[in-house]
Amino acid sequence: MQQNNKKGFKSGFISIIGRPNVGKSTFLNHVVGQKIAIMSDKPQTTRNKVQGVVTTEKSQIIFIDTPGIHKPKHKLGDFMVKTARNTLKEVDVVMFMVNADEPIGRGDRFIMELLENSKTPVFLIINKIDLVHPDELFKIITSYTAEYDFAEIVPISAINGNNVERLLETMIKYLPEGPKYYPDDQVTDHPERFIISELVREKVLHLTREEIPHSIAVVIEKIEREEGREMVNVMATIVVDRDSQKGIVIGKRGALLKEIGTNARHDIEMLLGSKVFLELWVKVQKDWRNKPGHLKEFGFREDEY
């Protein structure tokens, strides 16, 4: 923890919660100014809590992006929902994010029920306002406030930054005076290895069909920096749970795997600030999402939460 002697300095933790695919990771990447959470148009992209840190002269906000709350279909799904629920107990403010262009649904009501006994202030964040006419906003707000008493209601567009600064200013008012938990230039508490694995997984999500996305994990086998050269060697294994999926990820004559590697390498070079040689392998680990041993091996450690 960093020492901070400034009187009036505020710091605290804010959980971003919501149904899958409402834009939580897009928001997090926008406020920290770089990609630390992967983004995809497929739901349930986020699997672990991702902490993003935003530091100003007078405050430090630590955001926790949670997996989208949904009905679990396997042990990995159980882990994701439990992770999201547990963060509600750890924070100073809860951001409940919803889609402006989707009507209130059962998933939203389920989350509001989870929040019912929460003593933590809950903000209603209406995201993707760029997709609806301004006249629609009042109707959207009314549909939610009829079912829950929110501390604040803030419409935003995470993808282009509309109203995000106002949201940050409002949040700071709710934070206690406290220490600076992280250095000024730190934007996440996750190690390089985790973020690199997520960047590779993001490219698989973008480039594969529906049957693939949530059947994969990415394990970083090694990261080596070459002495005397601005080059980092990264070896990663993409794990799938069926033989047929291995062929899909590799593609005809290895074309898809090559495209995954090219796209991931670009983001990893941006992250590390140096040239990267990325080597990818694909391995089948049957039904890994239902095996606690494999979940731990691939980084889903329930005991950490």
N, C-alpha and C positions, 0 to 999 in steps of 0.2 A: 504493500500500500504506500502511495506517495504521501509525504508530509505536505500539509497545506495550512498556512497560517493566516490566510485572508479571512477577515471577518465578513460574514454574510455569504460565504461561498456555499453553494447548494450542490448536493449530489444524491443520487438514488437510482433505483432500479425500476424499469418499466417493462411489463410483459405485453407482447403483441399477440393477441389471441383472435381466432376467427375460423370460419369454415375453410376447407381447402381452396386454394386458388383465388383468394380475395385480394392478394397483392402485398402480403406481409413482407416477403423477402424483397420485393421491389422497393418498398418504403425504406427498409433497413439499409439497402445498398445506396439509396439516394441520400439519406441523412449522414452516412459515414463517408460518402464520396468515393467509394470504390466497391468492387464486388467481393463480399464476404459470404453472402447467402446465395445459393443457386436459384435460378428462376426458370420456370417452365410453364407451358400452358396446360400441363397435365397436373391433376390434383395430387396432394400429399407428397410434394417434392421434398419439403423439409422433414428431416428425421430426428435430428438432435437439436437441443437448445443451441442457438447461435447468438453469442453476445456481441453487440456492436457498441462502440464507445464514441460518444460525441462530447468533446471538451471545448468550452469557451472560457473566456477570462473569468466569468462569474459562476460557472456551473460545469458539472459533468453528469451526463445521462448515460446509464448503461442499459441498452435495450436487449431484451431476450425475445428472439423470434421463435415461436413454438410450432410444432407440427400442427397442421390443420385438424380440428376435432371432427372425427367421423366414427362410424360404427366399425369396430375392428373385425377383420376377417382372418387374422393369424396373430401369432405371438409378437411379430414385429409391429402390427397395428396396435396391439395392447400396449406395447412399450411407448409408441408415439403418443397415444391418448393420455397415458399415465404421466408422461413427461409434461404435456401441456397443462394438465390439471395441477401438478405439483408446483409449477411456477407461480400459480396464483397466490400461494402462501408466502412467497419470498420477496414480493415487490411492493413499491410505494404507490404505483398507479397501474391500472390495467387498461390497455387499449383494446377495445372490442371492435375489430374491423369488419365492415360489411361491404358488399358490392352495391353501388348505386343503381346498376342496371339489372339487378335481380330482386324480385319481391322477397319479403321476409319469409323464411321457410322453417321447416322442422329443425334443421341443423342450428339455425340462429336461436330458436326458442330453447333448444337443448343447452346451448352455451349460456343463455340468460338464466336458465334454471341452476346451472353450476355456480353462477355468480350471485345467486339469490342471497346467500348468507355471508357474502364477502363484506368485510369491513373496509376493504381497500377502495378508494375512489375509482369508478369505472367511467372511461371516456367512450362515447360512441363515435367511431371514426368512419365516416361514409366515404369510401374510396371510389375511384373511377368516375368522378363527377364530370369528367370530360366526355363521357359516353351518354349523358342524359341532358335534357333541356333544363335550364335553371328552374323553370316553373314546377318541375317534378319533385324538387328537393323537399318542399314543405310536406308533401304527401308521404315521402319516404321517412322523413323525420317523425311524423305523427304515428306511423305504423309501429315504430320502435318505442317511442316514448309512452305509448299506450300500455306497453308491457313491462317497462323497466324505468326506474328513476336514475338517469345518468347524471354524473357530476358535471360533465361537459359534453357538448355535441359539436364536432368539427368536420365539415365536409372538405375533402382533399382530392387531389390527383397525384398519387405517388409517382407516376411515370413521368410527369412533366414538372412536378414540384409545386403545383398550385396550392396555396394556403399551408404548406408544410412549415414555413417559418413561424406563422402564427400559432400552429399547433405546438411547436417546440417551446415558444414563449409561455404558452398557457400551462404546459406540463411543468416547467421550472417552478411556477408558483406553488405547485403541490409537493415539491420535494423538500425534505428537511435540510437544515444546514449540516454539512458533513465534510469528510475528507475527500481528497482526490485519490481515487482508487487506482488509477492507471496513469502512466506518463502522458503528456499532452499529445504526442504523436502516435499513440497506440489506438487502433481502431477496432481491434477484436482481441479476445482472450484465447482464441483457438490457435493451436500450433500450425505451422506451415503445412505439415503432413496432412492434417484434416482438411484444410482449405483446398489443397491440391487434389485430394481424392474427390472432393465435392465438385471441383471444376471439371474433372473427367466425367463424373456421373452426370453432370448437367448436359454434356455433349451427347451422351448416350440417350438421355431423355429426349433431346431435340430430334435425334436422327432415327429413332426406332419406332415401331408400331406399338399399339396399345398393350399387347400381351407382354412386352418386354419391361417397361419402365420400373415397375415396383418389384421386379424379380431380380434386380441387380444390386450388387454392392461393389465398391471399389476399394482395394487394399493397396496401399503404397508399400512396396517391398524395400525400396532403398532410395535415398536422395544423397548424391555425392557431388561435391564441388571440386572441380579439377584445379589443382594448384597451378598458378601461373597463367590460367586462362579464365576468361569470363564465361564459363560454361558449367551448367548444372545437369548432371545425369539423373533422370528419374525413371524408375521401373515400377509399373503398376499392373495389378491383376484385376480384370473385370470379372466378377463372380456372377454366374447365372444359375438358375435352379433346374433347368432342363436342357437335354442335349440339343433339341431343336433350336433353342434360343442362342446357343453358341454359334451355330451357323448363321443366324440372322445378324448377330452383332459383328461377326467377321465380314459377312457380305461376300458377294461374288469376287473371287480372286483377291480377297482381303480388302476390297475397295472401301467398305463402310468403316472398318476398323482404322484404315488409313485416314479417312476423313475425320473420324472422332479424334484421332491423335493430332492431326494438323490444327483443328479448332481448339482443342484443349491446350496445346503447346503455346498458342498465341496468348491465352489468358494467363497461363502459368508464368510466361516471360514477363507479362505486365506486373504480376504479383511479386516476382523475385527480382525484377530489374536486371536480368541477365539472360543470355542465350540458354536455351534448354534443349537437351536431347531426351525425348520421351519415348520409352519403349513400353508397349502395351501387350498384355497377354490376356487370353480369355479362358476361364476354368469353370467347369460344372460342379456345383455343390448342391446335390438334390435336396429340395425342400428346406433350404437353409433358414428361411424366415420363421419356421416353426421349431427350430432347434436352439435352445438357450445357449449351448456351447458355441455355435456358429455366430449367434447374435453378439456375444461378448467378443469373440475373435475379430469381428468386423466393426467393433467400436460402439456397439449399442449396450452400454453398461448401466443397467438399471440401478445399481447400488450408488451410482454417482448422483442420483436425483432424489 
